[in-house]
Every structure is written in C-alpha cells, then in structure tokens.
Amino acid sequence: MNGLLESVTQNVAYVLSFLAIIVVLFATAVLLEKAAQKKNGINAPVFNTRKVAMIGMFSAIAMILHLFDFPLPFAPEFYKLDFSELPILVGTFAFGPAAGVMMEFVKIMLKLMVKGTSTAFVGDLANFVIGCSFILPASIMYAFRKNKKSAVMACITGTLIMTVFGTAFNAVYLLPAFSKLYGIPLDQLLAMGTAVNPLAGEGSIVSFVVACVAPLNLVKGASVSLVTLLIYKPLSPIIKAGKV
C-alpha cells in the first residue's frame, strides 16, 4: 500500500484524468440506462442493495482473471491479454450499463490494492477505458432490446468499437505516455513490436498499433463475446434470482 500511495503522489495528473473519465463514463451509462428503461416501460432504480452486492462479486471475479494476464506472440510482452471483461460483460447484461462501468472501476481498484501499479497508472487507465469501450456499447444495445439477436449484434458492435478505439488510444495516448513516463524513446518501443511482428513496420506507430494492438483487442472481444453468448442465458435466471 505504501508503494501504491507513493505512486499516486507522483502521478497526480494521471490519477485526476482517471477520475474525470470515470465520472463521464458513469454519467453517460446512467443516462442511457434510464433511457432504455423508459423505452421498455421499466421504472426501477439504477442501483439497489442487491445489485451493489452483485457488482462487488463480479468485480472480484474480474480482478482475479485480470491477474492472470499473458502475452501473445504477435505483440511485445508489455501488451498482455486477460479475460477480466468476461464476468463484467455477463454482469452488465444482467444489471445494466451503469453497473458495468462500476465493475470496471472496482476491478481496477481491487487490482491496485492487491498488486499495485507497475505502469504509473497509465496501464490501469488504459485497461479501464478500453474495457468500457467494449462493455458500454454492448450493454447499451442490449438494454434497449433484450433478445438473442440483439445480444449477438451488441457483442459484435462492442468488439469492433473496442478494437478501433483501443488501437487509436494506444497510438494517440498510451504509447507516448509510456515513452514519456519511463524515458524510453518511442522508436525503441516501436522496435520491440517489429522484433516480434514484422508487420509492425519500422518506426511507424500506425503500423505498430494495427499489427500488434488491433489483433489483441479482436481476440479479446471475440473470445469474451463467444463465451458470454454461450453462458449468459443459462446463468441469467440464477443471477437475477440472487442464487449465485
């Protein structure tokens, strides 16, 4: 915890950015969830005691999965794949977009308490924002129309948005931020991609993110979506009945 507090002190700007993004995404999720409820003739609070408890449970499962990340052969090892969005997407389909944003936030907070940050909060911010770029579009689409076809389209849309946003976010923010924080020239970071994936090109950040980042997000989104579509319907009555 001392190391975590020291990191917070040293990286105030990133922490404040993190908090601002959380507020914006949460407010957006609440507004859109309310709109979906109105369309479907539902009058219910966005949060209640049981939903908060379930958010905590799903977030804890997501945090555990987040700890078991692993690199892929087509990207440098500082990019790792994890399946923490799986329980969050399931929970978000069950409890709504606002719950999804809260799960992403609590997952990151739990991870920081257990493991701390090895990326000066930049990687944690990226995981939160890119995770939300997946679960928010998917859950909002599903909230407006809850059927199998909508669920499939929601997962496809979420995967595509996460892939496009995650790729652009890495090029515009994440890679330059890593370069600045660690004092590593950007060209050196890009060379690490070329070393494992020739398609990353020589010194081109666009080629790097297209070859290394986009496939990673596609693999994550597709695999999480597939498993969610297979297990959500059998689990849904159990989750909603509170028998988990």
Disulfide bonds with the S-S distance in Angstrom:
none
